[in-house]
């Protein structure tokens, strides 16, 4: 998998740091007897429920390619308590099943972030969910405030990102006020919460003729999935939670500790590999040394842009290093570059770190400028955040909580329903997926969610990081789970065959 594809697929939850009743359980045979209306292979239009779909091409970001789909208009009240008030158009698309007659239940992909577009990120998820298309349509709905659903976007340039990285609180408040002024011209930020999104999803289901949903949530999308099950249990036939965010979790509260734990686990593989240990010693100690040097004296230098090869100029300080390291810890492929890049930085060669930081900044530009994440976090979590002085010496430090607290002092707060942070309890079948080395949603989160489930199972992918649904045999297991609705009978031994990517010893690759 290409490096940029991996990165774009996993920027869920972690991008905040840059902006800082029973469900259906049918046996497989019974389910397949309940088929949706057939759609001709060459159909240009069709109707499901009351929604009229027409053939469309979905543009792929950063590419001239498109995805063939079927699109339908869908409008909802921005404020459901004021149905006669402002309406917002939600971007809705259906990826048609390969079957001549699809099963009645529909797969729903719930993207991460908060702030990611399900439609825009579909190309990175398509292969992982391809086995599900054999019998089922896949529904893509851009959550309100994202993508083509009245996205709450604000401009964000390099200076803005630098101010956030340095935690200049005056500048952060200034940027937040400017963003709010831009957003309020066309939206009330209080109405762009997870709870509102859940009601949008149920409205879509009813308009489709109330088919049961198979929910596939990734990272923040797992919060949406859990809230949907809690409020509309009759709509959920099955649930897959990839890199789960427990309902009880306050977003941001333990990200610093999670990152340090993941880095130590990832780097320990280097210290226990003779060639890597010989080349880099203790990578974590080297990382802390580099952080302290950059804190005392940030570095600026010229280098070649890794994408365009044009001359570029970059500044790197301890905050930029922390953000870079955090996001590169998300996948085994990028984590494998860290010991070498840290070592080169200590030698005075910052080009590898600069190039990687530039790629990350470009990949995150759209998401870091999406203020929908502030509507979510400020409404659902911010008042529960408490100072964590114990995080001061961690790689991430206290900057994330400080940033969110400052921004949420200004950003309008929506309503958080009673019981929002209650543990998920459901009889619906649930499959939980976690990466062993995930720096943001570690396996203990999956264990926590599993406690409230009567029919659930947790699979931990060895050596993997955040967002594992596309890894190895996992797509096959997810399809089998959705078919048979029996998570405990899955033969998941193949997951143990996954493992980390060995650390790069030099720029030619890892040791033999």
Secondary structure, 3 states (H helix, E strand, C coil): CCHHHHHHHHCCCHHHHHCCCCCCCCCHHHHHCCECCCCCCCCCEEEECCEEEEEEEEECCCCCCEEEEEEEEEEEECCCCCCCCCEEEEEEEEECCCCCCCECCEEEEECCCCCCCHHHHHHHHHHHHHHHHHCCCEEEECCCCCCCCCCCECCCCHHHHHHHHHCCHHHHHHHHHHHHHHHCCCCCHHHCCHHHHHHHHHHHHHHCCCCCEEEEEECHHHHHHHHHHHHCHHHEEEEEEECCCCCCCCCCCCHHHHHHHHHHHHHHHHHCCHHHHHHHCCHHHHHHHHHHHHHHCCEEEEEECCCCCCEEEEEECHHHHHHHHHHHCCCHHHHCCHHHHHHHHHCCCCHHHHHHHHHHHHHHHHHHCECHHHHHHHHHCHHHCCCCHHHCCCCCCCHHHHHHHHHHCCCCCCCCCCCCCCCCCECCEEEEEEECCCCCCCHHHHHHHHCCECCEEEEEECCCCCCCCCCCCHHHHHHHHHHHCCHHHCCCHHHHHCCCCCCEEECCEECC
